[in-house]
Amino acid sequence: MTGPMPQVTTFAIRGPLARADLPALYERFCDMLHASDADVVLCDVGGIAPDAVAIDALARMQLAAQRNRCQVRLRNASLPLLQLVGFMGLSDVLPDGR
């Protein structure tokens, strides 16, 4: 017997993404988390470059999600972004949600 289906919501990040954009992005993400009962956030990252700013943003979002008993899964991630996530040792923390 399986448990209830997880509540899933989506959140899109559009690029380009600069370090100065991170506080507003984080605030928007946290507002969405508090307004939902999501267990999983499918984060559409198809529009962002595979760089350190993207990894910083995604790691912060995953920490915020964990504080709310939620998990971020990546959607539409490019191969270079997934490779960078893996290189940074975050593949288990930021799984591909395909």
Residue pairs with C-beta under 8 A, 6 or more apart in sequence:
6 39
6 40
7 36
7 37
7 38
7 39
7 40
8 38
8 39
8 40
8 41
8 42
9 32
9 36
9 38
9 40
9 41
9 42
10 41
10 42
10 43
10 44
10 75
11 29
11 32
11 41
11 42
11 43
11 44
11 61
12 43
12 44
12 47
13 25
13 43
13 44
13 45
13 47
13 48
13 54
13 57
14 47
14 48
15 47
15 48
15 49
16 48
16 49
17 25
17 48
17 49
17 53
17 54
17 57
18 53
19 53
19 56
22 53
22 56
22 57
22 60
25 57
25 61
26 57
26 60
26 61
26 64
29 61
29 64
30 64
32 41
33 41
33 64
33 65
33 68
33 70
34 68
38 70
39 69
39 70
39 71
40 70
40 71
40 72
40 73
40 97
41 61
41 65
41 70
41 71
41 72
41 73
42 73
42 74
42 75
42 97
43 58
43 61
43 72
43 73
43 74
43 75
43 97
44 75
44 76
45 54
45 58
45 74
45 75
45 76
45 77
45 78
45 81
46 75
46 76
46 77
46 78
48 54
48 57
48 81
49 81
50 78
50 80
50 81
50 83
50 84
51 84
54 81
54 84
55 84
55 85
55 88
55 90
58 72
58 74
58 85
58 90
58 94
59 90
59 93
59 94
61 72
62 71
62 72
62 93
62 94
65 71
65 72
72 94
73 94
73 95
73 96
73 97
74 81
74 82
74 85
74 94
74 95
74 96
74 97
75 97
75 98
77 85
77 96
82 91
82 96
85 91
85 94
